[in-house]
Amino acid sequence: MSKGYWVAHVDVDDMETYKTYIAANGEAFAEYGARFLVRGGDRQVREGAARARTVVIEFPSYEAALACYDSDLYQKAKALRDPVSSGDLVIIEGYDA
């Protein structure tokens, strides 16, 4: 079974309020076996354009990644994020070669 990933690029307008989202999303991520691989950090945009923050989260399966996003737990956390940020999120299946 292939792992699943969330790849997000986010601009945050109010970091103090955004921190409430960070605190709230932990329960959903724990339930679905999520693990942060990238959470902000130093970076260089070498081609194209990017938002201020990049986040990559690994899930044990693509199905778990989808289920986490659709869960009531995550949607409650997302409601805290939406008013203070904008971004792009791709949920993608990992490559098993």
ABEGO torsion letter per residue (X at the ends): XBBBBBBBBBBBABAAAAAAAAAAAAAAAAAAGBBBABBEEBBBBABEBBBABBBBBBBABAAAAAAAAABAAAAAAAAAAAAABBBBBBBBBBBBX
